[in-house]
Amino acid sequence: MNSFFKFDNRIIKAAKQAMSLCKEEIEKIEEIKEYNQNKMLYAFQKAQTSESHLLASTGYGYGDRGRDVLDEIYATVFDAEDALVRYNFVSGTHTLEVALFGVLRPGDKMLSVTGTPYDTIHPVIGINGEGDGNGNLKDFGVEYDEVPLTADETPDYEAIERAIDTSVKMVYIQRSRGYSTRPSLTCEEIAKIAGIAKRKAPAAIVMLDNCYGEFVEVNQPLSNGVDLMAGSLIKNPGGGIAPTGGYIAGRRNLVELCACRLTTPATGKEIGATLGHNRELFMGAYNAPIASCEALKTAVFAAALFEVLGYEVSPRYNEQRGDIIQVIKLKSPEALVAFCKGIQQGAPIDSFVVPEPWDMPGYNCKVIMAAGAFTLGSSIELSADAPLREPYACWMQGGINFPAGKTGVMLAAQSMLNEGIL
Ligand SMILES: *Cc1c(COP(=O)(O)O)cnc(C)c1O
């Protein structure tokens, strides 16, 4: 340890115990990290990435080789035929929206097979009338249906089998738990769903919301039956360096349709000035496998530490993970607030700021958020969010390097101890 941060002996002892509990898990993550980082290096070399690709284009951005080479790199690491990586995607939701509108047409049916999707996707689809009249998929005549999860919140393979027929144009899967308590999906589970889809509706597009799932495993969804996937660059695949943006990757014809939706039906991938952003996006990609695994290690450590301290966590430290999110059930609103204050104290930016619960639009209760990040809203950097309601669970994610991530998690425990909660 070090003397830069003050920890009670109880926290130091629990942290040591947690580290020995998750030793094997951390070794496994190191192997994933090494594999994916070398795959990334290989992808850079295969695309013959050169200094000139880091430069800026302006105007229409015709012939921006950096843009094309970056697409090629992501295609290689994701086992994709093609990819569309753009800072112009304003959020993960926007990226998913472009993918959905890119490939779906009026009269098509989209079937979500992992229950109701992430909240911000509801107004894109038109679930419960959200986004109606604003140009959601429903306004454009795209039908939607969903297959609920089982009682233990896992995919209901039998119900999925029954629900998919040739009337389904898109089978939609969400990998991450998002802000729910359900487990994330591993590539193996995604492959099982994709297998059912291919059997029951061979022409259907298997689409994956891959947010928070990138570089968590060696396996790639696109090598396991997924046709198209999308995610946010201020999560795993931006490596904590991309300042904004998103990616879409998958079958070439589908990625082209998405590019036509993002720009115009005639221009597709051919235009889009990169201004000065290529260098950051290349650096972010290059760092992404490491950053994602450091975040994964931070999550595993947090799971072990809070289990040692007597809390229910999900997933447990030794459970298989398909994303970087850690849920800790802290049992009381006071504990949530203390935890988030501690996470904030561990940040490189704004560590002196004290987060407070507030009435965030779209929630029926107060929400507290802790983040002190280089990029606003970046959740590959250590951050925690918690709605102040039952079961008083905190969703924690990120940590682009483990030493600081570990300290952040320990400061959260220390903050609870200081409040007399532990
Ligand atoms: C983060 C996330 C998104 C996209 O959210 P944005 O905040 O728009 O980037 C979509 N789905 C899941 C599961 C996510 O975790």
The ligand as a Gaussian input file, in Angstrom:
#p B3LYP/6-31G(d) Opt

LIG

0 1
 C      -24.725000       3.068000     -21.986000
 C      -25.686000       2.174000     -22.640000
 C      -26.381000       2.570000     -23.786000
 C      -26.204000       3.911000     -24.422000
 O      -26.311000       4.927000     -23.522000
 P      -25.749000       6.422000     -23.791000
 O      -25.852000       7.025000     -22.444000
 O      -26.644000       7.020000     -24.789000
 O      -24.362000       6.302000     -24.287000
 C      -27.238000       1.658000     -24.343000
 N      -27.423000       0.437000     -23.831000
 C      -26.761000       0.024000     -22.731000
 C      -26.992000      -1.341000     -22.195000
 C      -25.875000       0.874000     -22.103000
 O      -25.215000       0.458000     -21.023000

